Amino acid sequence: MSTVSLDRQLVYLHFPKTAGTSYAQHVVPILGNRLPLTGWREAEREDLDQFDFVHGHIYFDQVERLSDKPLMMTMLRHPIERIFSLYRFQKRRPQDPMYETVNSMTFHEFVERRYGTQVYISMLTDTVSGEEEGPKPSRQGRERVELALERLERFEVLGITEYFPYSLLLLSRELNIEPFWQIGTANTAPTPTTRDDLEPETIKLLRQVAGADIEIYDRAVELFKERVRQMIGTPLPE
């Protein structure tokens, strides 16, 4: 496989259960000898400027510490499916630290109790609005949502799980590599996860508690579709 030559740092903000692991696994081999860093805990301890490729569950404000503007990438999935998929992922993994707690809950209970709110329910808002974990974020409410909406434009490679082949095509164009439409998968469930598997009252509750993430995701889809339209010359097939 040929490698890509870039004069900019790559930063990939990874959200669990978005096919992001599969997506990033294709990026790493084409970087050749470029130095990678994965994980937000490592990002907290390190000088990010020294790394060619930063990949993991990191906050946007950590990216803002970089000396130069990086090429930013991410992959997003509808929050309802993402949250449900993550719940199922933890229920089938006894080695997961949250297995004992999550395994005793129905999904509705999981959402109703706001279990792991920062980790699951508002992950997109929290990450892209950007503040690192702390006892009390300085940004609150609508300010966080507006900032996250504004920052979406900063992602030059913005993928959408539900449109994965076109996300790969956009990635190929931005990295100036041969287009590809299919890659291997990682951490996938034995059966697909869709909101069709959920009770209407659970979906209603999710729309309430994850409303900010859904709004940001919906705007990301609009932006993604416009970029695909500009690339292929026609609207994205539904």
Stockholm file with secondary structure:
# STOCKHOLM 1.0

chainA/1-238         MSTVSLDRQLVYLHFPKTAGTSYAQHVVPILGNRLPLTGWREAEREDLDQFDFVHGHIYFDQVERLSDKPLMMTMLRHPIERIFSLYRFQKRRPQDPMYETVNSMTFHEFVERRYGTQVYISMLTDTVSGEEEGPKPSRQGRERVELALERLERFEVLGITEYFPYSLLLLSRELNIEPFWQIGTANTAPTPTTRDDLEPETIKLLRQVAGADIEIYDRAVELFKERVRQMIGTPLPE
#=GR chainA/1-238 SS CCCCCCSSCEEEECCTTSSHHHHHHHHHHHTTTCCEEECHHHHHHSCGGGCSEEEESCCHHHHTTSSSCCEEEEEECCHHHHHHHHHHHHHTCTTSTTHHHHHTSCHHHHHHTTTTTTTTTTHHHHHHHCCCSCSSCSCCHHHHHHHHHHHGGGEEEEEEGGGHHHHHHHHHHHHTCCCCCCCCCCSCCSSCCCGGGSCHHHHHHHHHHTHHHHHHHHHHHHHHHHHHHHHHSSCCCC
#=GC SS_cons         CCCCCCSSCEEEECCTTSSHHHHHHHHHHHTTTCCEEECHHHHHHSCGGGCSEEEESCCHHHHTTSSSCCEEEEEECCHHHHHHHHHHHHHTCTTSTTHHHHHTSCHHHHHHTTTTTTTTTTHHHHHHHCCCSCSSCSCCHHHHHHHHHHHGGGEEEEEEGGGHHHHHHHHHHHHTCCCCCCCCCCSCCSSCCCGGGSCHHHHHHHHHHTHHHHHHHHHHHHHHHHHHHHHHSSCCCC
//
